[in-house]
């Protein structure tokens, strides 16, 4: 069965974006440290998680081995739309969860209005590679019980306030995870893989 993997960048204090939800890696309010070793590790281990413009600029053509599907919430998708991208991940099956978007701006992007849990359970039954949950926090909170694995790109910084890993509406439901892989970079970032205990 396919796994739902929340592959996400997080600060030491558990924030995935600033309070405004803007892309923490670009723009005037960017705060995420993109170091050479961080980028190199992404290219080597998670090339499919780079958006199309970055893949093109870096000459990345590797299809990746972990994910063939990406899920994102409406606000996270809007970050790409604001940058002029109707499909930041054309190399992946792309689903956007929204009850407010009237229609998909791109024929390759599947707009999902149904319950996220039901849709993810359907996706898990299909053949293919694992499913990448890119965010945001609200969708991650809605899918909290369905997440099989966390891969945290932990940055060596704090921001104080922002959007938490699972948003602000996730139910209190303790889950135990096992550290199954780790990579500490010289720059201080860490890639930590945690698999949920069943």
Buried (B, 14 or more C-beta within 10 A) or exposed (E): EBBBBBBBBBBEEBBBBBEEBBBBBEEEEEBBBBBEEBEEBBBEBBBBBBBBEBBEEEEBEEEBEBBBBBBBBBBBBBBBBEEEBBBBBBBBBBBBBBEEBEEBBBEEBBBBEEEBEEBBEEBBEEEEBBBBBBBBBBBBBBBBEBBBBBBBBBBEBEBEEBBBBBBEEBEEEEEEBEEEEEEEBEBBBBBBBBBBEE
